[in-house]
Amino acid sequence: MAQGSKKAVLYAICVNAIITVLKGVAALVTHSAAMMNEAVHSLMDTLNQVFLLIGLKRGGQPADNQYAFGHGQKKYLWNLWSAIGLFSIGCGLGLAHAWHAWKNLGHIERPESIAFLGFEIAPIWISGAVLTIAFVLEGYVLLVAGKEFLSRMRADGRRNPFRYLAAADDPTLIAVLLEDSIAVTGVILAATGIGMTQSTGNPMWDIGFSVVIAVMLGFTAVFLGMINMRYLTNIRDLEAERAFEDIVKGHRAIERYHDLRSVIVDDTHTVVVAEVEVREEVLMRAMPERIAEHERKLLDRVPEHRRTEAVLEYAETRATIQATLEATEELIDELEAELKRRCAQVFHLTIEIDGIAAPSKLDDPEQLDQ
């Protein structure tokens, strides 16, 4: 999953860096407000995707002494900073530039032609060429991100891309897909504003569409911020919970379950917690043989002349405990294995049997000889 996201991010960084330079130069020579806001848009996209790449690298670090489940949530944190910070800045800069262009509407004279390599070129052709290049390059990046998004959607068994966009567990890929979609839309808006200004002679079309581009950046910041905030606030994994319900309802040893909860740590780690009530008749079916085997092993460690009534009683009690724990641990392992098979993101399953947590370690068998 991370490799697919990283590929989309790297493509986006390279393409948007090139487009930022082209749009910036075109905006300076043509004095187009829409083109300048598109340059700001592409600059924010480039910086944002650098943040996304940092988040992918930091979030891919394995678990250690400080981070028990790995560093996956750092990805959401970097995404959140980039979304709210950079796109909010981009929106503010865009609106400020549109305001500046409107205030100086009668003071800035737009050039009739621009000299380039001995040729006189009309500004509309420069803008058109830059926007065409931007449309092709950003469309290609959108295609790369879109293919990765659709392959994930099909792998998860989903069919509605809009619902999957809001529910997908990889906000990095969503950010790249959304940014590239908006980038292509921004190119179309800029081309429309510049074209309307060229055909009508009214520069307000150019300024008006530059405002639309800036506002679009603001909405992007809010939407991406909301997506990343979900995974930083202990959201439940409903897919894993539904899978657990289905497993225990069909399991012959489980009477019922309750207090089912889950938390998504990151897109590859989900923790599920539940309490189950076991059917005693199923659990006890092979219990006499288990108890007898454990008791035999325990008594084999005690010399014949030391097997007092107290020792025999202790061995029987302890063998019963060991056999019960063994049976319940096998049941829990079976449930966890089946849940992980259905939901690969489940990292850990914690189950309490009848609400009683089993001790983690038995006493030393040598105590039988005390």
Salt bridges, closest charged atoms under 4 A:
GLU38 OE1 - LYS23 NZ 2.62
GLU38 OE2 - HIS41 ND1 3.20
ASP45 OD2 - HIS41 NE2 3.41
ASP64 OD2 - HIS71 NE2 2.82
GLU138 OE2 - LYS23 NZ 3.70
GLU148 OE2 - ARG152 NE 3.01
ASP170 OD2 - ARG152 NH1 2.98
ASP206 OD2 - ARG110 NH2 3.31
GLU241 OE2 - ARG236 NE 2.83
ASP246 OD2 - ARG342 NH1 2.40
GLU255 OE2 - ARG256 NH2 3.74
GLU255 OE1 - ARG279 NE 3.26
ASP259 OD2 - ARG261 NH2 3.31
ASP266 OD1 - HIS269 ND1 3.02
ASP267 OD1 - LYS75 NZ 2.95
GLU277 OE1 - ARG256 NH1 2.64
GLU277 OE2 - HIS258 NE2 3.32
GLU293 OE2 - ARG296 NH2 2.69
GLU293 OE2 - LYS297 NZ 3.82
ASP300 OD2 - ARG296 NH1 3.03
GLU304 OE1 - ARG307 NH1 3.38
GLU326 OE1 - ARG290 NH1 2.47
GLU326 OE2 - HIS294 NE2 3.35
GLU330 OE1 - ARG290 NH2 2.67
GLU334 OE2 - HIS251 NE2 3.02
GLU336 OE2 - LYS340 NZ 3.52
GLU338 OE2 - ARG341 NH2 2.74
GLU338 OE2 - ARG342 NE 2.91
GLU366 OE2 - ARG301 NH2 2.84
ASP369 OD1 - ARG306 NH1 3.29
